[in-house]
């Protein structure tokens, strides 16, 4: 490979890396108010300057359903801590999600999936997936797969 081609190749790799880490790997917490599954609105101000945990899940996903009790336990451990917010988003029909939640307690704030595009934008459809945003709204960690064991402990450490 000639030197010129090698330099062009390196510049291309550097540009792709910059793009990935600037726009893909480090996404900010979506702005704006959130419509919840029950029809109410969660003002963006109520999640600003807080650690925000967002769980992407699906009713048809066995690991998603299996992690709900552990996520409920974690959320309830921080019930009196107003510095952290727990949100859940399912990319399914809202009525299907409501029906599931009428039979299964999931204590996270349920965001209406039809109004949660920003949480799914640019992401693969791998479930479950949990995102942790710091108090400045920067994505600090993405967990893929069932939250248990070391992953759950790491999540709790990021919240503290």
The 8 nearest C-alpha neighbors of each residue, nearest first, counted from 0:
[[1, 4, 5, 2, 3, 6, 8, 7],
 [0, 2, 4, 3, 5, 6, 7, 8],
 [3, 1, 5, 4, 6, 0, 7, 8],
 [2, 4, 6, 5, 1, 7, 0, 8],
 [3, 5, 7, 1, 6, 2, 8, 0],
 [4, 6, 2, 8, 3, 7, 1, 9],
 [7, 5, 9, 3, 8, 4, 10, 2],
 [8, 6, 4, 10, 5, 9, 11, 3],
 [7, 9, 5, 11, 6, 10, 4, 12],
 [10, 8, 6, 12, 11, 7, 13, 5],
 [9, 11, 13, 7, 12, 8, 14, 6],
 [12, 10, 8, 14, 9, 13, 7, 15],
 [13, 11, 9, 15, 14, 10, 16, 8],
 [12, 14, 10, 16, 11, 15, 17, 9],
 [15, 13, 11, 17, 16, 12, 10, 18],
 [14, 16, 18, 12, 17, 13, 19, 11],
 [17, 15, 19, 13, 14, 18, 12, 20],
 [16, 18, 14, 20, 15, 19, 21, 13],
 [19, 17, 15, 21, 16, 22, 20, 14],
 [20, 18, 23, 16, 17, 21, 22, 24],
 [19, 21, 24, 17, 18, 22, 23, 25],
 [22, 20, 18, 19, 17, 25, 23, 24],
 [21, 23, 19, 18, 20, 25, 24, 26],
 [24, 22, 19, 25, 20, 21, 26, 18],
 [23, 25, 20, 19, 26, 22, 21, 138],
 [26, 24, 138, 23, 20, 21, 22, 27],
 [27, 25, 138, 24, 23, 22, 137, 28],
 [26, 28, 137, 136, 138, 29, 25, 132],
 [27, 29, 136, 137, 30, 26, 132, 138],
 [30, 28, 117, 27, 31, 118, 136, 26],
 [31, 29, 28, 43, 32, 27, 33, 117],
 [32, 30, 43, 33, 29, 42, 44, 41],
 [31, 33, 42, 43, 41, 40, 34, 30],
 [34, 32, 41, 40, 35, 42, 31, 110],
 [35, 33, 40, 111, 39, 110, 38, 41],
 [36, 34, 110, 111, 38, 39, 37, 109],
 [35, 37, 111, 110, 38, 109, 34, 93],
 [36, 38, 35, 39, 111, 109, 34, 110],
 [39, 37, 35, 36, 34, 40, 111, 110],
 [38, 40, 35, 37, 34, 41, 36, 33],
 [39, 41, 34, 33, 35, 42, 32, 38],
 [40, 42, 33, 32, 34, 43, 39, 35],
 [43, 41, 32, 44, 45, 40, 33, 31],
 [42, 44, 32, 31, 45, 46, 47, 41],
 [43, 45, 47, 42, 46, 32, 48, 41],
 [44, 46, 43, 42, 47, 41, 49, 48],
 [47, 45, 44, 43, 49, 48, 84, 51],
 [46, 48, 44, 49, 45, 43, 134, 136],
 [47, 49, 134, 135, 46, 50, 136, 82],
 [50, 48, 134, 82, 83, 47, 46, 51],
 [49, 51, 83, 133, 134, 132, 82, 84],
 [52, 50, 84, 132, 83, 131, 49, 85],
 [51, 53, 131, 85, 130, 86, 84, 132],
 [54, 52, 86, 130, 87, 129, 85, 51],
 [53, 55, 129, 87, 128, 56, 88, 86],
 [56, 54, 88, 128, 127, 89, 87, 129],
 [55, 57, 127, 89, 63, 126, 54, 88],
 [56, 58, 89, 60, 59, 63, 90, 91],
 [57, 59, 60, 64, 99, 96, 56, 63],
 [58, 60, 57, 61, 64, 63, 56, 62],
 [59, 61, 63, 57, 58, 62, 64, 126],
 [62, 60, 64, 63, 65, 59, 58, 57],
 [63, 61, 65, 145, 64, 60, 66, 127],
 [64, 62, 127, 60, 61, 66, 65, 56],
 [63, 65, 61, 67, 62, 66, 60, 58],
 [64, 66, 62, 63, 67, 61, 68, 145],
 [67, 65, 63, 69, 64, 68, 145, 146],
 [66, 68, 70, 64, 69, 65, 71, 105],
 [69, 67, 71, 70, 66, 72, 65, 105],
 [70, 68, 72, 71, 66, 67, 73, 147],
 [71, 69, 73, 67, 72, 68, 74, 66],
 [72, 70, 68, 74, 69, 73, 106, 67],
 [71, 73, 69, 75, 70, 74, 68, 76],
 [74, 72, 70, 76, 71, 75, 69, 77],
 [73, 75, 71, 77, 76, 72, 70, 78],
 [74, 76, 78, 72, 77, 73, 71, 106],
 [75, 77, 73, 74, 78, 72, 79, 71],
 [78, 76, 80, 75, 74, 79, 73, 83],
 [79, 77, 75, 80, 76, 74, 81, 83],
 [78, 80, 77, 81, 76, 75, 82, 83],
 [81, 79, 77, 82, 78, 83, 76, 84],
 [80, 82, 83, 79, 84, 78, 49, 77],
 [83, 81, 49, 80, 50, 84, 48, 134],
 [82, 84, 50, 49, 81, 51, 80, 85],
 [85, 83, 51, 52, 50, 86, 46, 49],
 [84, 86, 52, 107, 51, 53, 108, 74],
 [87, 85, 108, 53, 107, 109, 52, 54],
 [88, 86, 54, 109, 53, 107, 55, 108],
 [89, 87, 55, 110, 112, 109, 54, 56],
 [88, 90, 56, 57, 91, 112, 55, 87],
 [91, 89, 112, 88, 57, 92, 56, 113],
 [92, 90, 89, 93, 112, 96, 95, 57],
 [91, 93, 95, 94, 96, 90, 112, 113],
 [94, 92, 96, 95, 97, 91, 112, 111],
 [95, 93, 97, 96, 92, 98, 91, 99],
 [94, 96, 98, 92, 93, 97, 99, 91],
 [95, 97, 93, 99, 94, 98, 100, 92],
 [98, 96, 94, 100, 99, 95, 93, 101],
 [97, 99, 95, 101, 96, 100, 94, 102],
 [98, 100, 96, 97, 101, 102, 103, 95],
 [101, 99, 103, 97, 102, 98, 104, 96],
 [100, 102, 98, 99, 103, 97, 104, 96],
 [103, 101, 100, 99, 104, 98, 97, 105],
 [104, 102, 100, 101, 99, 105, 67, 64],
 [105, 103, 100, 106, 102, 101, 67, 71],
 [104, 106, 107, 67, 71, 103, 100, 68],
 [107, 105, 71, 104, 108, 74, 75, 70],
 [106, 108, 86, 85, 87, 105, 109, 74],
 [109, 107, 86, 87, 85, 110, 106, 35],
 [110, 108, 87, 36, 35, 86, 107, 88],
 [109, 111, 35, 36, 88, 112, 87, 34],
 [110, 112, 36, 35, 113, 114, 34, 115],
 [113, 111, 115, 90, 114, 89, 88, 110],
 [112, 114, 111, 115, 116, 93, 90, 92],
 [115, 113, 112, 111, 116, 34, 33, 110],
 [116, 114, 112, 117, 118, 113, 111, 110],
 [115, 117, 119, 118, 120, 114, 113, 112],
 [118, 116, 120, 119, 115, 29, 114, 28],
 [117, 119, 116, 115, 120, 29, 88, 122],
 [118, 120, 116, 117, 122, 121, 115, 123],
 [121, 119, 117, 122, 118, 116, 123, 115],
 [120, 122, 119, 123, 23, 117, 118, 124],
 [123, 121, 119, 120, 124, 125, 118, 23],
 [122, 124, 125, 121, 119, 120, 126, 128],
 [123, 125, 126, 122, 119, 127, 90, 128],
 [124, 126, 123, 127, 128, 143, 144, 122],
 [127, 125, 128, 56, 124, 144, 55, 63],
 [126, 128, 56, 144, 63, 55, 143, 145],
 [127, 129, 143, 55, 126, 142, 54, 144],
 [128, 130, 54, 142, 53, 141, 55, 143],
 [131, 129, 141, 53, 52, 140, 142, 54],
 [130, 132, 52, 140, 139, 51, 138, 141],
 [133, 131, 138, 51, 137, 136, 139, 50],
 [132, 134, 50, 136, 135, 137, 139, 138],
 [133, 135, 48, 49, 50, 136, 132, 47],
 [134, 136, 133, 137, 48, 47, 49, 132],
 [137, 135, 28, 133, 132, 134, 27, 138],
 [138, 136, 27, 132, 133, 135, 139, 28],
 [137, 139, 132, 25, 26, 27, 131, 140],
 [138, 140, 132, 131, 137, 133, 141, 25],
 [141, 139, 131, 130, 138, 142, 132, 129],
 [142, 140, 130, 129, 131, 143, 128, 139],
 [141, 143, 129, 128, 130, 140, 144, 150],
 [144, 142, 128, 127, 129, 141, 145, 126],
 [145, 143, 127, 128, 146, 126, 142, 62],
 [144, 146, 62, 66, 147, 127, 63, 143],
 [147, 145, 151, 150, 66, 144, 148, 69],
 [146, 148, 151, 150, 145, 149, 66, 69],
 [147, 149, 151, 150, 152, 146, 153, 145],
 [148, 150, 152, 151, 153, 147, 146, 154],
 [151, 149, 153, 152, 148, 147, 146, 154],
 [150, 152, 147, 154, 146, 148, 153, 149],
 [151, 153, 149, 155, 154, 150, 156, 148],
 [154, 152, 156, 150, 155, 151, 149, 157],
 [155, 153, 151, 157, 156, 152, 150, 158],
 [154, 156, 158, 152, 153, 157, 151, 159],
 [155, 157, 153, 154, 159, 158, 152, 151],
 [158, 156, 154, 155, 159, 153, 131, 133],
 [157, 159, 155, 156, 50, 154, 83, 131],
 [158, 156, 157, 155, 50, 83, 154, 82]]
